Amino acid sequence: MTSLPVTLDDIRAAAGRIAGDVVRTPCLRSETLSRIAKAEIWIKFENLQFTASFKERGALNTLLQLTPEERKRGVIAMSAGNHAQGVAYHAGRLGIPATIVMPSFTPNTKVTHTRGHGAKVVLHGDTLSEAATEAHRLADAQKLVFVHPYDDPRIIAGQGTIALEMLEDAPALDTIVAPVGGGGMIAGCAVAARGLKPDIKLIGVETLGYSAMRQLLANEPVQAGGDTIAEGIAVRDIGKLPLDLCRRLLDRVVSVDEVEIEHAIALLLEVEKTVAEGAGAASLAALLAHPALFAGRKVGLVLSGGNIDTRLLASVLMRGLVRDGRIVRLRLRITDQPGQLAKVATIIGKAGGNIVEVQHGRLFGGVVAKAADLDVTVETRDRAHIGELVAGLQAGGFTVRVLEGVEA
């Protein structure tokens, strides 16, 4: 391992450097996820860091190695979220002036949090690439130290402390799964894990739209783009240093789609009572999407962060209920007579359904003058329960169509 540009000793030194100033997050076994996966599943809860992301580790390890002259000049970073907050928070603690360049589309909450840590925020550009160009320009013009989010040995060593802690808390692990953005965390974890257990398996996870690491490792041209709920790993440009380490240490990289990530977010909240952002849930999404890779193994999942917009989280949870058949919309054709709505409600209630919303339509959709379409959104137990509701309504004389959710 000594021939690597980042070594196990570098990661151990980083662990000592950041100890006490970065949360030593728990790595806990999940009984429910273990049953689902038919494997031993452990979760590393990096969403419990102060800024709700692992990014603090590399940021602090880098800041602590600056010279007094560099500290005085100040630092600059480019990020749309977690790296920005990690650098801003620890720079503020250490009395180091910090400038963060963020793209103009950055959510107001992230801008506010970053400023709240004492950093100067510059909003520039419509893409991360444009923000990065401006950050490098300001670094040169103002003689600031650029803190790269992933392509820096100090950053990689700091992120590698995650795997160091995982194997201290769960030494029996034979597989570690971590999300891949620019590659800094998976590279650091690979160095630490291989240094401690040479035979351990290391699997990275990307989204289908941003599978740059997988493509590069397969010597394919990089094609990336599009919207994703996992914006924290929506990275096209993999760092040169992480790529070199991953070529030598990583077993494979798998891709997951948006539905799988949404399912993982909902499952973590429901089962583990913990909030994960899209990137943070990617490891669990891989476990659910590729079960054959993990069955019978002792698997550590890195839950890398929990910074998700509350409205987006609410939408993910509701969409999950629909996919699971636990919320369904039924369309009934009823006659325009008194008592029809009460009859529908009575049948649904007796069948154990909970009516969430009712829409009564007489004007559109080709409804005859003496009839109406009734759209009823119902909370159900599961998919099978939908069939019971439909059967009860049909027995009551109503024509029923399932508009959303899973057909019974």
Backbone hydrogen bonds, N-H to C=O, Kabsch-Sander energy under -0.5 kcal/mol:
donor,donor_aa,acceptor,acceptor_aa,energy
4,L,1,M,-1.6
11,I,7,T,-1.7
12,R,8,L,-2.6
13,A,9,D,-2.4
14,A,10,D,-2.1
15,A,11,I,-2.4
16,G,12,R,-1.9
17,R,13,A,-2.0
18,I,14,A,-2.5
19,A,15,A,-1.0
20,G,22,V,-0.6
21,D,18,I,-2.0
22,V,18,I,-1.1
25,T,23,V,-1.5
28,L,43,I,-2.0
30,S,41,I,-2.9
31,E,29,R,-0.7
34,S,30,S,-1.8
35,R,31,E,-1.8
36,I,32,T,-2.3
37,A,33,L,-2.6
38,K,34,S,-1.2
39,A,34,S,-1.7
40,E,297,R,-2.7
41,I,39,A,-0.8
42,W,40,E,-0.5
42,W,299,V,-3.0
43,I,28,L,-2.8
44,K,301,L,-2.9
45,F,26,P,-2.3
45,F,43,I,-0.7
46,E,44,K,-1.8
46,E,303,L,-1.5
47,N,303,L,-0.5
48,L,45,F,-1.4
49,Q,46,E,-1.5
52,A,49,Q,-1.7
54,F,304,S,-2.0
56,E,53,S,-1.1
57,R,54,F,-2.1
58,G,54,F,-0.5
59,A,55,K,-2.0
60,L,56,E,-2.8
61,N,57,R,-2.2
62,T,58,G,-2.0
63,L,59,A,-2.5
64,L,60,L,-2.5
65,Q,62,T,-1.2
66,L,63,L,-1.4
71,R,67,T,-2.6
72,K,68,P,-1.8
73,R,69,E,-1.8
74,G,70,E,-2.2
75,V,97,P,-2.7
76,I,145,V,-2.6
77,A,99,T,-2.0
79,S,101,V,-1.9
85,Q,81,G,-2.1
86,G,82,N,-2.3
87,V,83,H,-2.6
88,A,84,A,-2.6
89,Y,85,Q,-2.6
90,H,86,G,-1.9
91,A,87,V,-2.5
92,G,88,A,-2.1
93,R,89,Y,-1.9
94,L,90,H,-1.9
95,G,91,A,-0.7
95,G,92,G,-0.8
96,I,91,A,-2.8
99,T,75,V,-2.2
100,I,120,K,-3.1
101,V,77,A,-2.8
102,M,100,I,-0.6
102,M,122,V,-2.9
104,S,125,G,-3.2
106,T,103,P,-2.0
110,K,107,P,-0.6
111,V,107,P,-1.8
112,T,108,N,-2.9
113,H,109,T,-2.4
114,T,110,K,-2.2
115,R,111,V,-2.4
116,G,112,T,-2.2
117,H,113,H,-0.9
117,H,114,T,-0.8
118,G,115,R,-2.2
119,A,114,T,-1.3
120,K,98,A,-2.9
121,V,119,A,-0.6
122,V,100,I,-2.9
123,L,121,V,-0.5
124,H,102,M,-2.4
124,H,122,V,-0.6
131,A,127,T,-1.9
132,A,128,L,-2.4
133,T,129,S,-2.2
134,E,130,E,-1.9
135,A,131,A,-2.2
136,H,132,A,-2.3
137,R,133,T,-1.9
138,L,134,E,-2.6
139,A,135,A,-2.2
140,D,136,H,-2.1
141,A,137,R,-2.6
142,Q,138,L,-2.8
143,K,139,A,-0.7
144,L,139,A,-1.5
145,V,74,G,-2.5
146,F,144,L,-0.6
147,V,76,I,-2.8
147,V,145,V,-0.5
148,H,146,F,-0.8
152,D,150,Y,-1.3
156,I,152,D,-2.5
157,A,153,P,-2.3
158,G,154,R,-1.9
159,Q,155,I,-2.4
160,G,156,I,-1.9
161,T,157,A,-0.6
161,T,158,G,-1.1
162,I,159,Q,-1.8
164,L,160,G,-1.5
165,E,161,T,-2.2
166,M,162,I,-2.2
167,L,163,A,-2.4
168,E,164,L,-1.1
169,D,165,E,-2.3
170,A,166,M,-2.7
173,L,170,A,-2.0
174,D,298,K,-2.6
175,T,298,K,-1.5
176,I,201,K,-2.4
177,V,300,G,-2.9
178,A,203,I,-2.0
180,V,205,V,-2.8
187,A,183,G,-1.9
188,G,184,G,-2.1
189,C,185,M,-3.0
190,A,186,I,-2.0
191,V,187,A,-2.2
192,A,188,G,-2.3
193,A,189,C,-2.9
194,R,190,A,-2.5
195,G,191,V,-1.9
196,L,192,A,-1.6
197,K,193,A,-3.4
200,I,197,K,-2.2
201,K,174,D,-2.6
203,I,176,I,-2.6
204,G,252,R,-2.2
205,V,178,A,-1.6
206,E,254,V,-2.4
207,T,210,Y,-0.7
208,L,256,V,-1.7
215,Q,211,S,-2.2
216,L,212,A,-2.7
217,L,213,M,-2.7
218,A,214,R,-1.3
219,N,216,L,-1.5
220,E,215,Q,-3.4
225,G,209,G,-2.0
231,E,229,I,-0.9
233,I,230,A,-1.8
234,A,231,E,-1.2
235,V,233,I,-1.9
238,I,236,R,-0.8
239,G,182,G,-2.1
243,L,239,G,-2.2
244,D,240,K,-2.1
245,L,241,L,-2.2
246,C,242,P,-2.8
247,R,243,L,-2.4
248,R,244,D,-1.1
249,L,245,L,-1.7
250,L,246,C,-2.1
251,D,202,L,-2.1
252,R,202,L,-1.3
254,V,204,G,-2.7
256,V,206,E,-2.1
261,I,257,D,-1.8
262,E,258,E,-2.6
263,H,259,V,-2.5
264,A,260,E,-1.9
265,I,261,I,-2.4
266,A,262,E,-2.3
267,L,263,H,-2.5
268,L,264,A,-2.5
269,L,265,I,-1.8
270,E,266,A,-2.5
271,V,267,L,-3.2
272,E,267,L,-0.6
272,E,268,L,-1.1
273,K,269,L,-0.6
274,T,268,L,-1.5
277,E,305,G,-2.0
278,G,229,I,-0.7
281,A,277,E,-1.7
282,A,279,A,-1.0
285,A,281,A,-2.3
286,A,282,A,-2.1
287,L,283,S,-1.7
288,L,284,L,-2.2
289,A,285,A,-2.3
290,H,286,A,-2.3
293,L,290,H,-1.5
294,F,291,P,-1.3
295,A,291,P,-1.7
296,G,38,K,-2.7
297,R,294,F,-2.4
299,V,40,E,-3.1
299,V,297,R,-0.8
300,G,175,T,-2.8
301,L,42,W,-3.3
301,L,299,V,-0.5
302,V,177,V,-2.3
303,L,44,K,-2.2
303,L,301,L,-0.8
304,S,302,V,-1.1
306,G,52,A,-2.5
308,I,306,G,-1.4
313,L,309,D,-2.6
314,A,310,T,-2.4
315,S,311,R,-2.1
316,V,312,L,-2.6
317,L,313,L,-2.4
318,M,314,A,-2.2
319,R,315,S,-2.6
320,G,316,V,-2.1
321,L,317,L,-1.8
322,V,318,M,-1.9
323,R,319,R,-2.4
324,D,320,G,-2.1
325,G,322,V,-1.4
326,R,321,L,-2.8
327,I,321,L,-1.1
328,V,378,V,-2.4
329,R,404,E,-0.9
330,L,328,V,-0.5
330,L,376,V,-2.9
331,R,401,R,-2.9
332,L,330,L,-0.5
332,L,374,L,-2.6
333,R,399,T,-1.2
334,I,332,L,-0.6
334,I,372,A,-2.8
336,D,370,K,-2.4
337,Q,335,T,-2.3
340,Q,337,Q,-1.4
343,K,339,G,-2.1
344,V,340,Q,-2.2
345,A,341,L,-2.4
346,T,342,A,-2.3
347,I,343,K,-2.2
348,I,344,V,-2.4
349,G,345,A,-2.5
350,K,346,T,-2.6
351,A,347,I,-1.6
352,G,349,G,-1.4
353,G,348,I,-2.6
354,N,379,E,-2.1
355,I,353,G,-0.6
356,V,377,T,-3.3
357,E,377,T,-1.5
359,Q,375,D,-2.6
361,G,359,Q,-0.6
361,G,373,D,-3.3
362,R,360,H,-0.5
371,A,368,V,-1.8
372,A,334,I,-2.5
373,D,361,G,-2.9
374,L,332,L,-3.2
375,D,359,Q,-2.8
375,D,373,D,-0.6
376,V,330,L,-3.0
376,V,374,L,-0.6
377,T,357,E,-2.9
377,T,375,D,-0.5
378,V,328,V,-3.3
378,V,376,V,-0.6
379,E,354,N,-3.4
380,T,326,R,-2.5
386,I,382,D,-0.9
386,I,383,R,-0.9
387,G,383,R,-1.0
388,E,384,A,-1.3
389,L,385,H,-2.1
390,V,386,I,-2.6
391,A,387,G,-2.5
392,G,388,E,-2.2
393,L,389,L,-2.3
394,Q,390,V,-2.5
395,A,391,A,-2.2
396,G,392,G,-1.1
397,G,394,Q,-1.6
398,F,393,L,-2.2
399,T,333,R,-0.6
401,R,331,R,-2.0
403,L,329,R,-2.9
403,L,401,R,-0.7
404,E,329,R,-1.0
407,E,405,G,-0.5
